[in-house]
């Protein structure tokens, strides 16, 4: 039984970078121009739009995963929604990706 658990664990660990890699690609394509590759918002458009710094733990605590998902899909303030460009699964992966910026 321990052997099966180990194999399942290994399979999950091997699959995780693939899923995260897809999220990174979606983020780079759709989000980084404003939110920056590192989530700081330190871009021309990010500064102009006053986007939040996702590396800041206080910023991360200021919104729920459900709020982030809604903002990604439907838009918020100056940000347009992406429900016509990405799937709900990709949007959920973006929330996890954004959460990983927290220091």
Protein Blocks (a to p, Z undefined) as FASTA:
>chain_A
ZZmmmmmmmmmmmmmmmmmmmmmmmmmmmmmmmnopnlnopafklmmnopacfkbmklmm
mpcfklmmmmmmnogajbccfklmbcfklmmmmmmmmmmmpZZ
